[in-house]
Every structure is written in C-alpha cells, then in structure tokens.
Amino acid sequence: MKLVTKLALFLIVPLSFLSACSSSFQLGNYDDPYENVNRKSHEINKAIDKKVLRPSSKIYVRALGKKPRSAIANFSENWGLPKDFVNYTLQGDLRNVSKTSGQFLINSTIGLAGIFDPSEKFGISARGTDFGETLHRWGVSEGDYVEIIFLGPSTERDMVGKVADLLLNPVGFVLNPWQSRLVTTTNVGNVLGNRAALGSTIDSVLYDSADSYAQTKLAYLQGRRFRLNPEISEIYSDPYEEMND
C-alpha cells in the first residue's frame, strides 16, 4: 500500500503541474525555456556518445555476428512487453493488450524466453508503447522540451513517463537478481545494436550539423508528435525512436 501511495503521489504532483501550466503542443512550436540547461546536458550526452556509446557499438557489432545480436535484441524486446501490456491496459487499448500478451506468451515459450521471435510468423506483433504515451492518451500536455543526461531528448511529460515505466514494469517484481541483471545486460546490448544500425543518421545529427542541439530537439519533437498523433499531416522522422523504445 505504501508503494502504491508513493507512486500515486509521484504521478499526481507533476501531472497536475503539467496540466495546469502547459498547453497542448502546436505544430511548429518549439519553445525551449530550459535551453541553457538543456544545451549543457546535450554536450554531456554528446561526449558520452562520442567516447563510449559510438565506439562501443562498433566493437559490439565486430564482436558478435548478426544472429547473436538478433537473439539479444529479441530477448531484450520480449522482456519489455510486460511494460507495454501495463500501458496498453491503462490506455484502454484492448486490441493491443491482447496482441502484447499473446506475443509475450508465444515468444517466452516457443521462442525460448524470447531468444527467438516466432510470434512474428503468427502475425502477432504490437507496436511498442510507454507511459508517456499513456499520459498523452489521458490528455496530459507534453510540457516543455528537456534533455536528460544519459537518457537523451525528452519532454516534461515523457520524463515523468520514463520514471513511471521503471516503477510500473512488472518484470522488476518477478525476476530474481540474476535474471534482472541478464535483462539489463541484454538491454544494453540492444541499445548498442540500435546505435550501430542507426549510426550514419545519428552521426549526421550529432557531428555533421551546424547546431547538433537544435537538430536533436527538432528530430525528437517532430518524431514524437507524429508517433502520438499520426493524424497530423506533416511527415516526421526521429532518428532516436528505436533507441528510445
């Protein structure tokens, strides 16, 4: 009960603030009141990518073949499905609740704990989701743009969502410490694999553009808004989407 109370307070306070102080986004609106702090965080994230993430992703690809990398990605994504299940339930999206539960059941059994992805052959594959999208479905405004050290570009709403996803993920309550470390390790591997796969696009944004911060912000906000509002007419592309999922 104490955990539920703390979680409720954690969510209610910032969500009330966002609902009261922020309006819904408008296309072309990229106001950035935290720009000074965000730019400092961006430079730290850029240094982390340059010195750690980018070289590590290249080593990861050279050290592991395509099939081992695919198995790691499948395993990581499979154990993220319970988080998606919780969010689809909170969103009232029964179709994706069914697809996510079916996908997890098939991959966790026939697919050997998720190493393989047989659910795809059955045509069962739900698009990933998160608590930021759940908040969007509940009518919470996106808030202002923020860049978080280690986690990258976000908004105030999605920042709350990232933390909530950690607290709401049922995997953390059922796995023992060894299993949790295994899932965490494969998550890191999946991030490195995605960084390698999207290398040229991310390098172009971070290292080839005149203002990498502005480009990162634009790519994230446009991509995120299109993902949550597919009815909008503008075509957006987010080079970080696969890494954020």
N, C-alpha and C positions, 0 to 999 in steps of 0.2 A: 504493500500500500504506500509506503514511503517513497519507493521508486516511482510509482505512478504519479504521486503528488508532485515530486520534484520535476518529472518530465512535463507534467501539465503546466507548472509554473514557468519552466524553461521555454515552452512554446507560446503560452498565452501572452507573456510580457512583451517579447519582441514583436509578435504578430499584431498585438494591439497597437504598438507604436507604428509599425509599417502601415497598417490600415488607416490610422488617423493622420499620419504625416505625409504619406506618399500617394500620388495619383497613379492610375494605370499608365503604362508606357504609351507613348505616341511615336509612330514611325518617324524616324529622323531625329528623335530627341535623344541626345547623348550627353546630357548634363552630367558633370563629374565634380561634385563638391569636395570629394576626397582626393582630388588629383595629386596633390603634393605627396600625401602619404602613399597613395597607390603607386606612384612612379618609383618611390624608394623600394616598395615591395617588389615591383616589376624588375628592378635592377638585380635584386637578390635572387629572384626566380630565374632570371636570365643567366646569372652566374652559375646557379645550381645546374641549369640545363647544359651550359657550355662545359663545365668542369666535371659533372657527374653523369647526368642523365643521357646526354647525347653520346659520349664515348662509351658508357656502359651498355647502351642499346646496340652499338656496333659490335662490341665484344660478345654480347648475348647472341646476336644473330650468327656471328662466326663460330661460336662455341656449340650452338645447338642447331640441328637440322630443322627442316620445315615441319616434319611430323612431330618431333618432341615439342616444338614451340606451339603447334596446333593443339596438342594434348594439354599443355599448360594453360593455354587460353581457354579451351573448353572447360577445364576443371574450375578455373577462376570464375568464369561467367556462370557456370552452373550453380556455384555456391553463392552467387549474388541474386539468384532467382527468388529465394525466400524474402529478401528485402523488397523485390518488385511485387511479390504476392501481397505483402502487407500494404504497400502503397496503392496497388490497384483496388484492394478491398476498401481502403479509406476513400478512394476516389469514386467508389460505387461502380467500377467498371467490371461487371460480372463476366463479360466475354474474355477479357484478358486475365482475370482471376483464374478462369478455367484453363486457359491456354498455358499460363505460367505454372500452375500446379501440375498439369499434365506433362509439360516439358521437363520439370524438375523430377517428377516420378520416373519417367522413361529414362532420362539421362543418368539418374542416380542408381538405377538398377541395371538395365540392359547396357547402358553406357559406362558401367564400372565407375560409379561415383562421379561421373561427369568427364572422364578422360576422353570419351567419345561423345558424339552428338547425334544419336540415332533419331531423336525427335524431329530433326530436320527432314528426314526421309518420310516421316509420317505427316509432314506438313504442319507440325505444331511448333510455332515459334512466335513468341510475344515480343514486341518492341520493349526495350528496357525503359524503366521509369525511375523516379526518385521522389523524395519528399518535397523538393522544390516544385515539382510538377503538381504534387498533391495540393500544396498551398495555392498554386495558381488555379486549380480546379475549385478550390474553396473561395476564390475571389480575392486573395491577398495580392496586393500590388507588388511589383518586382523590387521596389525601393531603388536606391542608388547603386551605381557600379562600385565594386570593391575588388581589389586584387589581394589574394591571401597568400602569404608565404607558404611555399611547398604545394599548395592546392591550386594556385593559379587564378585566372579570371573568374568572377562571380558577381552576384548582386546581393543586396542585403537579404532578400528572400531566400535565395539559393544558399547563402552562407548558413542561415538557420537550418535549411533543409539538409545540408551536408552533415551537420552535427546530429540532427534528428535521425538520419539514416543509420548512423552508428549505434544510436540508442535503441532504435526500433528493430534492427536486424535480428531475427530470432536465432540465426546461426550462432551468435555470441552466447546464447543461453544454453545451447545443447551440445556444443563441441567441447571436448576436453582441451587442456592447454596445448598438447602436442598437435592435435588436429587444427586448433586455431592458428598455430604457427605455420602449419602446412598451407592453410588457406591464405594467410598473409604473404607467405613466400611466393605462391603462385600468382597472387595479385600483383606483386612487384614485377614478376616475370611478364605478366600480361601488359603492364604499363610499358616496360622496356620494348616488348614486341610491337606495341602500337606506336611507340616513339620511332622505332626503326621504319615501320610501314609508312608512317606519315612524315618521314624525315625531311624530304625535299620541301613539302608545304610549310612545315613548321620552321625550317631553316630560313625559308624565304621571308616569313613574317618577322622572325626574331633578328635575323642577321643581314638581310638584304634590303629591308625597308628603311626609309629615312627616319621614321619615328616608330620603333617597334611597339612602344606602349600604346600609341593611338591605333595602330593596326590590330594589335591583340584585342583591345577593347571593342573595336568595330566588329571584328570577326566573331567574338564571343556573343555580343549583344544581338547582332543580326541572326546568327545561327540559333541562339537560344529562343529568340522571339518567334522565329519561323517554326521551330520544333514544337513550341507550345501553342502556336496559333497558325496552323497550316492553311487556314483560310485566307491569310493575307496574301496579297498579290505579288509582293516583292520576293525575289529569289535570293536566298541567303545561303552562305556556306561557312561552316565553322570547322576549321582545321583541327580543333581540340576536342570535337564532340566525342570521338571514340575513346579518347583518354579520360574524359570526364564521366563516361558511363560506368 
